[in-house]
Amino acid sequence: MTLDNLFSTYGREAQMHNENGWSSGIYHCFIQPLRYKNKMYLDGINTPIGYNSQGHYLYIGPANHDLTGITDSSTWISSDGVKYKVDRSEKVYFGNKVLYIWAIIKTIVEV
């Protein structure tokens, strides 16, 4: 089974968007919560109704949906009605070929 088959069979639907109204087609990726073994991912945002901790997630997605160039909040990912911004991302290689994109993403809290 190829990685593309794994993504389409077991992954969840996602889309990339930007503030200019562009959206990628729907694709499949893995998004899972990070387990907090230290305080590295425990930051949050104060909102008018109280403190909202931003959830951090591990993203593993197809190489043709490259998140490594996303460095600001003008582009985000949506999945199951939740918006995520890219905190950090890297290409994972096998030889000279990009196998998949690895990223740490966090929920966008709209104030």
N, C-alpha and C positions, 0 to 999 in steps of 0.2 A: 504494500500500500504506500502510495506517495504522500508527501506532506500536503499537497493540495487536496487529496482525497480525505486525509485526516481532518483538515480544516473544514471542508464542506460537510463531512459526516458528523463530526463531534463538536465543531465550533459553533459560536453564536453569531447571529447576524450583526453586522456593524456597518457604519458609513462614516466617511470623512467629510467634513464641512469646513467652509471658511466664511468670513464675514462679508464677502462679496456675493454670497448666494450660491456659490459652487458647491456641489455635492458629488462625491464619487458614487459609483454604483454600489449596490449592496454586496458585501463580501463576508467571509466567515473567518473568525479568529478566536483565540482563547483569551478570556479575561477572568482572572481569579483574584480574590482578596489576598493581600499580603498579611502574613501572620506577624504580629508585633513582638519580636524577640528583643528589641531594644527601642529606644525612643526616637529613632531616626525618622519614622513616618507618623509621628503623633501630632503634627501641627494642625491648626484649624483656623477658623474665621469667626470673629464676633459679628453677629447679625442683629437687627433690631429686636428679634425675639429671643436672643441668647447665643451661646457658643455652639458652633456647628463644626465638629471635627470632620476634616476632609478625608474620605477613604482613599487609600492608596491600593493600586491593583497591579498585578503582573499581566502584561499584554504580550502575547506571542501571535504574530500574524504573518500573512504571506509576504514574500519579498517584493511583489509588485504593488504593494501598498506601503510605500516607504515613509516612515515617520521620522527618519533621522534628520531631515531638513527643517522640521517644525521646532521653532525656538521661541515663539511668542503665543499669545492667546488668540490670534486671529484665525487659527485653525484648530479644530477639535474633532473628537470621535464621538459618535452616539451609538448606543446599543441599549435595547429594551427601555427606551425613554430616558436614559441617563446620559448626560454629557460628561466627557472626560477631556482633560488637557494633558498633553505630553509633558512629563517632568524630565525624563531622560530616555534616550533610545540608542540602540546600536544595531548594526547589521551583524548577523551570525553567518560565518562562512564555512564552507567545506571546500578546501582547496581555494580556487579563485571564484567560486560560485556562491552567491548569497543564497542561503537556505531559507532564512526567515528573519523577521524583525523582532527584536526583543525590546521591551520598553517598560518603564514604570509610568503609570498614568494615575491621575487623581481626579476625583469628581469635581465638577465645577459647581460651586455654591453661588447661586444668583442672589445678590443682596437687594 
